[in-house]
Amino acid sequence: MKTWKHMSEDNRKTICSCISHNKKLIEISKIINYDPRAIAKEVKRNRKPVDYADQTESKCPKLNRWPYVCTNCKNRYKDCPFVKFVYDSKVAQRKADANLINSRKGIDLDSEEFNKLDAIIKKGTDENKSIYQIKIENKDSINKSITTLYRYVNNGYLKTKRIDLPCAVKYKKRKHNKKYEYTDNKIDRSNHTYLDYLSHIHKNPRVNVWQLDFLGTIKSDSKNILSFILPNVHFTLLDIINQPNSKKVVKFFDDLEEAIGTEAFIDLIPVILTDRDPCFNDIEGICFSKITGEERCKLFFCDPYVSNQKPNVENINKQIRKFFPKGKSVDNHTKETVKKHNITLLNTPIKSLDGYTPKDAFIAVYGEDLFNKIFDIVNDERK
């Protein structure tokens, strides 16, 4: 029988009906499959007094035993001097909900445990870690759920405030005074449009699709951050390129092919989805191998101003903003700093990977040797 689970409103309606029909406690227990003690406690806890003008404040001795209410008492409508009680399912449900909310208020920790938890959360958020990552990395020290930790932050219990969380504070609404205009509108993207991409994926449903994008920087910057991701394992490859153009993007893929080999490149990166940035205009340079001259991948472009067609890389860019804040220059960053941030992303536990990191997932699927080869190309400076 259930002795631990919260009663539903239907259970309380059944109890109310059974009491009115003078059912015994053991009979009600069998009907709703709850322990008799739980039912007795429920009635005593959530019964309500009936407001009669001539009653005293004393309690009838009969109310100390089942059914704990006056519903079937013979003296209910006579001159009874005692306080009368009834059990109403709706009132009981409201009282139970209120008790449940009140029981979850505050912090269920002593001062030493709380100070330890506060220090762990503060240290993690200062390192730009999410609450989920902090919980996974300190699971032996933190015995609270993710939801509880967020509640502690939102209610102001911790030194860490909501504004300190990487993605909790929404960006203010952007002003769209003028749409971005691409400088080159003469590129022939026949067979490389988003509809072509959908058709290709329909014919090849199990194929890997990588998403490619630039982070976006202030106008005075000479450098930009290239993000190249494989969504199914959350693998992210970052690179910083000085004075980015189509030739340097092609060189990125040529270096990648040279590092892992043509066969591995074709197997690992069969499809690339990107936007219409002019730096990605060299379709032939990206798609065809300089080593063999044969096609090494398919390249497709999203429709103009529809960034949700490649949502994964857009989400990664939002996470990358922890390291490269919007409106701040990236020119002072080097290959080494970008590699450091890339390693941080790859070693961040992901909830959709059951707490494993993107690095763990990539190595489990493709092997450690390929991981080392593909990751090492960010060390080469592309000036």
C-alpha positions as CSV (number, residue, x, y, z in Angstrom):
1,M,0.0,0.0,0.0
2,K,1.1,3.6,-0.6
3,T,2.4,5.3,2.5
4,W,4.7,7.9,0.9
5,K,3.1,9.4,-2.3
6,H,1.0,12.6,-2.1
7,M,-2.7,12.0,-2.3
8,S,-4.5,13.3,-5.3
9,E,-7.7,15.3,-5.4
10,D,-9.6,12.2,-6.6
11,N,-8.3,10.2,-3.6
12,R,-9.7,12.9,-1.3
13,K,-13.0,13.0,-3.1
14,T,-13.2,9.2,-2.5
15,I,-12.4,9.6,1.2
16,C,-15.1,12.3,1.5
17,S,-17.7,10.1,-0.2
18,C,-16.8,7.0,1.9
19,I,-17.0,8.9,5.1
20,S,-20.5,10.2,4.2
21,H,-21.5,6.5,3.5
22,N,-20.1,5.5,6.9
23,K,-17.4,3.3,5.5
24,K,-14.8,1.8,7.8
25,L,-11.2,2.9,7.6
26,I,-10.0,-0.5,6.4
27,E,-12.6,-0.4,3.6
28,I,-11.4,3.0,2.4
29,S,-7.8,1.8,2.6
30,K,-8.6,-1.1,0.2
31,I,-10.5,1.2,-2.2
32,I,-7.8,3.8,-2.7
33,N,-4.8,1.5,-2.0
34,Y,-3.4,3.6,0.8
35,D,-2.3,2.7,4.3
36,P,-5.0,3.2,6.9
37,R,-2.7,5.4,9.0
38,A,-2.1,7.7,6.1
39,I,-5.8,8.1,5.5
40,A,-6.4,8.8,9.2
41,K,-3.7,11.4,9.3
42,E,-5.1,13.0,6.1
43,V,-8.5,13.4,7.7
44,K,-7.3,14.8,11.0
45,R,-4.8,17.1,9.3
46,N,-7.2,18.6,6.7
47,R,-10.6,18.5,8.4
48,K,-12.2,21.9,8.9
49,P,-14.4,23.2,11.8
50,V,-18.0,24.2,11.2
51,D,-18.9,27.7,12.3
52,Y,-21.9,27.5,14.6
53,A,-22.7,30.4,16.8
54,D,-23.7,28.4,20.0
55,Q,-20.7,26.1,20.0
56,T,-18.0,26.1,22.6
57,E,-14.2,25.8,21.9
58,S,-14.0,22.4,23.5
59,K,-13.7,19.3,21.4
60,C,-16.0,16.2,21.4
61,P,-14.2,13.1,22.7
62,K,-15.6,11.1,19.7
63,L,-13.4,13.2,17.4
64,N,-10.3,11.4,18.8
65,R,-11.2,8.2,16.8
66,W,-12.4,7.4,13.3
67,P,-13.9,9.1,11.3
68,Y,-12.6,12.2,13.3
69,V,-15.4,14.3,11.9
70,C,-19.1,14.8,12.7
71,T,-20.5,13.8,9.3
72,N,-22.5,10.7,10.6
73,C,-22.9,11.7,14.2
74,K,-26.4,11.3,15.6
75,N,-26.1,14.6,17.6
76,R,-24.9,16.6,14.6
77,Y,-28.2,18.6,14.2
78,K,-29.1,18.6,17.9
79,D,-28.0,20.8,20.7
80,C,-24.4,19.7,20.6
81,P,-22.1,22.1,22.6
82,F,-18.8,20.9,21.0
83,V,-16.9,22.2,18.0
84,K,-18.0,20.4,14.9
85,F,-15.7,19.2,12.1
86,V,-16.3,18.0,8.6
87,Y,-14.0,16.7,5.8
88,D,-14.3,18.5,2.5
89,S,-12.2,17.3,-0.4
90,K,-11.7,20.7,-2.0
91,V,-10.7,22.4,1.3
92,A,-8.4,19.4,2.1
93,Q,-6.8,19.7,-1.3
94,R,-6.1,23.5,-0.9
95,K,-4.7,22.9,2.6
96,A,-2.5,20.1,1.4
97,D,-1.2,22.2,-1.5
98,A,-0.4,25.1,0.9
99,N,1.4,22.8,3.3
100,L,3.5,21.3,0.4
101,I,4.6,24.8,-0.7
102,N,5.4,25.9,2.8
103,S,7.4,22.8,3.4
104,R,9.7,23.6,0.5
105,K,10.4,27.1,1.4
106,G,13.8,28.1,2.9
107,I,16.9,26.0,2.9
108,D,17.2,22.5,4.2
109,L,20.8,22.8,5.3
110,D,22.8,23.7,8.4
111,S,25.1,26.7,8.3
112,E,28.2,24.6,7.6
113,E,26.6,22.8,4.7
114,F,25.2,26.0,3.3
115,N,28.5,27.9,3.4
116,K,30.2,25.0,1.6
117,L,27.5,24.9,-1.1
118,D,27.6,28.7,-1.5
119,A,31.4,28.6,-2.0
120,I,31.2,25.8,-4.6
121,I,28.5,27.6,-6.6
122,K,30.3,30.9,-6.4
123,K,33.6,29.4,-7.5
124,G,32.0,27.6,-10.5
125,T,30.0,30.6,-11.7
126,D,33.2,32.8,-11.5
127,E,34.7,30.3,-13.9
128,N,31.8,30.7,-16.3
129,K,30.3,27.3,-15.6
130,S,26.6,26.5,-15.7
131,I,24.7,25.2,-12.6
132,Y,24.4,21.9,-14.4
133,Q,28.2,21.6,-14.9
134,I,28.9,22.6,-11.3
135,K,26.5,20.0,-10.1
136,I,28.0,17.2,-12.2
137,E,31.6,18.1,-11.3
138,N,30.7,18.3,-7.5
139,K,28.1,15.5,-7.3
140,D,29.8,14.1,-4.2
141,S,29.6,17.5,-2.4
142,I,26.2,18.7,-3.7
143,N,23.2,16.6,-2.7
144,K,20.6,19.1,-4.0
145,S,18.9,18.9,-7.4
146,I,19.5,21.3,-10.3
147,T,16.0,22.8,-9.8
148,T,16.8,23.4,-6.1
149,L,20.1,25.1,-6.9
150,Y,18.4,27.4,-9.4
151,R,15.7,28.2,-6.8
152,Y,18.4,29.1,-4.2
153,V,20.0,31.5,-6.8
154,N,16.6,33.0,-7.9
155,N,15.5,33.6,-4.3
156,G,18.8,35.4,-3.4
157,Y,20.0,32.8,-0.8
158,L,23.5,32.5,-2.4
159,K,26.3,34.9,-3.1
160,T,25.8,34.0,-6.8
161,K,23.0,36.0,-8.3
162,R,20.9,35.4,-11.4
163,I,22.9,37.9,-13.4
164,D,26.0,35.8,-12.8
165,L,24.6,32.8,-14.6
166,P,25.8,32.4,-18.2
167,C,22.5,32.0,-19.9
168,A,19.9,32.9,-17.3
169,V,19.6,36.6,-18.1
170,K,18.0,37.3,-21.5
171,Y,19.5,39.8,-23.9
172,K,17.4,42.8,-24.4
173,K,15.4,43.1,-27.6
174,R,17.6,43.9,-30.6
175,K,17.0,46.9,-32.8
176,H,16.6,46.0,-36.5
177,N,17.1,49.3,-38.1
178,K,18.9,47.9,-41.0
179,K,19.3,44.4,-42.3
180,Y,22.8,43.1,-43.0
181,E,23.5,43.3,-46.7
182,Y,25.9,40.7,-48.2
183,T,28.5,42.2,-50.4
184,D,28.5,39.5,-53.1
185,N,25.1,38.7,-54.5
186,K,26.4,37.1,-57.7
187,I,27.3,33.7,-56.2
188,D,25.5,30.8,-57.9
189,R,24.1,28.7,-55.1
190,S,22.2,26.3,-57.4
191,N,22.0,22.8,-55.8
192,H,23.4,24.3,-52.5
193,T,20.2,25.9,-51.1
194,Y,18.4,25.0,-47.9
195,L,15.8,23.1,-49.9
196,D,18.6,21.1,-51.6
197,Y,19.9,20.4,-48.1
198,L,16.5,19.1,-47.0
199,S,16.3,16.9,-50.0
200,H,19.8,15.5,-49.4
201,I,19.1,14.7,-45.8
202,H,15.9,13.0,-46.8
203,K,17.9,10.7,-49.1
204,N,20.7,10.3,-46.6
205,P,19.1,10.4,-43.1
206,R,22.0,9.1,-41.2
207,V,24.6,11.4,-42.6
208,N,26.7,13.7,-40.3
209,V,25.7,17.4,-40.7
210,W,28.2,20.0,-39.4
211,Q,27.2,23.6,-38.9
212,L,29.6,26.5,-39.7
213,D,29.5,30.1,-38.6
214,F,31.4,33.2,-37.6
215,L,30.8,34.5,-34.1
216,G,30.4,38.2,-35.1
217,T,32.6,41.0,-33.8
218,I,32.7,44.7,-33.6
219,K,33.5,46.6,-36.8
220,S,37.0,47.7,-35.7
221,D,38.2,44.1,-35.1
222,S,40.6,42.5,-37.6
223,K,40.0,39.0,-36.2
224,N,37.0,36.8,-36.0
225,I,36.1,33.5,-34.3
226,L,35.1,30.6,-36.5
227,S,32.8,28.0,-34.9
228,F,32.5,24.5,-36.5
229,I,30.2,22.1,-34.7
230,L,28.9,18.5,-34.9
231,P,25.5,18.7,-33.1
232,N,24.8,15.1,-32.4
233,V,27.8,14.9,-30.0
234,H,28.0,18.6,-29.2
235,F,31.6,18.7,-30.6
236,T,32.8,22.2,-31.2
237,L,35.9,23.3,-33.0
238,L,36.9,27.0,-32.6
239,D,39.5,28.9,-34.6
240,I,40.5,32.6,-34.6
241,I,41.3,34.0,-38.1
242,N,43.0,37.3,-38.8
243,Q,41.4,39.3,-41.6
244,P,39.0,36.4,-42.5
245,N,38.1,35.8,-46.1
246,S,37.1,32.9,-48.3
247,K,40.7,31.8,-49.0
248,K,41.4,31.4,-45.2
249,V,38.2,29.5,-44.7
250,V,39.2,27.1,-47.5
251,K,42.7,26.7,-45.9
252,F,40.9,25.8,-42.6
253,F,39.3,22.8,-44.4
254,D,42.5,22.0,-46.4
255,D,44.5,21.8,-43.1
256,L,41.8,19.7,-41.6
257,E,41.9,17.2,-44.5
258,E,45.7,17.1,-44.4
259,A,45.6,16.5,-40.6
260,I,43.1,13.6,-40.6
261,G,43.4,12.3,-44.2
262,T,41.1,12.4,-47.1
263,E,39.2,9.2,-46.3
264,A,38.6,10.3,-42.7
265,F,37.5,13.8,-43.9
266,I,34.9,12.3,-46.3
267,D,33.6,9.9,-43.6
268,L,33.5,12.5,-40.8
269,I,32.4,15.7,-42.6
270,P,30.1,14.7,-45.5
271,V,27.7,17.7,-45.1
272,I,28.3,21.3,-44.0
273,L,25.4,23.8,-43.4
274,T,26.2,27.5,-43.1
275,D,24.9,31.0,-43.7
276,R,25.6,33.3,-46.6
277,D,28.6,35.0,-45.2
278,P,30.9,36.1,-48.0
279,C,33.8,34.2,-46.4
280,F,31.9,30.9,-47.3
281,N,31.4,31.8,-50.9
282,D,34.2,29.6,-52.3
283,I,32.0,26.5,-52.8
284,E,34.4,24.6,-55.0
285,G,37.3,25.4,-52.7
286,I,35.5,24.0,-49.6
287,C,33.8,21.0,-51.3
288,F,36.7,19.7,-53.4
289,S,40.0,18.2,-52.2
290,K,43.3,19.8,-53.1
291,I,44.9,16.4,-52.7
292,T,42.7,14.2,-54.9
293,G,40.7,16.8,-56.8
294,E,37.5,14.9,-55.9
295,E,34.5,16.1,-53.9
296,R,35.1,15.7,-50.2
297,C,31.9,17.2,-48.8
298,K,28.6,18.8,-49.6
299,L,28.0,22.5,-48.8
300,F,24.6,24.0,-48.3
301,F,23.5,27.6,-47.4
302,C,20.6,28.7,-45.1
303,D,18.1,31.1,-46.4
304,P,18.8,34.8,-45.8
305,Y,17.9,36.1,-42.3
306,V,16.7,32.6,-41.1
307,S,19.3,31.7,-38.5
308,N,17.0,29.1,-36.9
309,Q,17.8,26.8,-39.9
310,K,21.1,26.2,-38.1
311,P,20.1,26.5,-34.5
312,N,22.9,24.3,-33.0
313,V,25.7,26.6,-34.0
314,E,23.7,29.6,-33.0
315,N,23.3,28.1,-29.5
316,I,27.0,27.4,-29.3
317,N,27.7,31.0,-30.3
318,K,25.6,32.0,-27.3
319,Q,27.7,29.8,-25.0
320,I,30.9,31.2,-26.6
321,R,29.8,34.7,-25.6
322,K,30.9,33.7,-22.0
323,F,34.5,34.0,-23.3
324,F,34.0,36.6,-26.0
325,P,31.4,39.1,-24.7
326,K,29.2,40.9,-27.1
327,G,30.5,44.4,-28.0
328,K,34.0,43.6,-26.8
329,S,37.0,43.3,-29.1
330,V,38.5,39.8,-29.9
331,D,41.7,41.2,-31.3
332,N,43.6,40.7,-28.1
333,H,42.9,36.9,-28.2
334,T,45.4,34.5,-29.6
335,K,45.3,30.9,-30.8
336,E,46.3,29.7,-27.3
337,T,43.4,31.6,-25.5
338,V,40.9,30.3,-28.1
339,K,42.2,26.8,-27.7
340,K,41.8,27.1,-23.9
341,H,38.2,28.2,-24.2
342,N,37.6,25.4,-26.8
343,I,39.0,22.8,-24.3
344,T,36.6,24.2,-21.7
345,L,33.6,23.7,-24.0
346,L,34.7,20.2,-24.9
347,N,35.1,19.3,-21.2
348,T,31.7,20.7,-20.1
349,P,29.2,18.0,-19.0
350,I,26.0,18.1,-21.2
351,K,22.6,17.1,-19.9
352,S,21.5,15.6,-23.2
353,L,24.7,13.4,-23.1
354,D,23.7,12.1,-19.7
355,G,26.4,14.1,-18.0
356,Y,29.2,13.2,-20.3
357,T,31.3,15.8,-22.1
358,P,31.5,16.4,-25.9
359,K,35.0,15.2,-25.8
360,D,33.9,11.9,-24.2
361,A,31.1,11.5,-26.8
362,F,33.4,12.2,-29.8
363,I,36.1,9.8,-28.6
364,A,33.5,7.1,-27.9
365,V,32.1,7.4,-31.4
366,Y,35.2,8.3,-33.5
367,G,38.2,7.4,-31.4
368,E,40.8,9.3,-29.5
369,D,43.3,9.4,-32.4
370,L,40.9,11.3,-34.6
371,F,40.0,13.6,-31.8
372,N,43.7,14.6,-31.3
373,K,44.2,15.1,-35.0
374,I,41.2,17.2,-35.7
375,F,41.7,19.4,-32.6
376,D,45.4,20.1,-33.2
377,I,44.8,22.2,-36.3
378,V,43.7,25.2,-34.3
379,N,47.3,25.6,-33.2
380,D,48.3,26.7,-36.7
381,E,48.2,30.4,-37.2
382,R,46.2,31.6,-40.3
383,K,47.3,35.2,-40.7
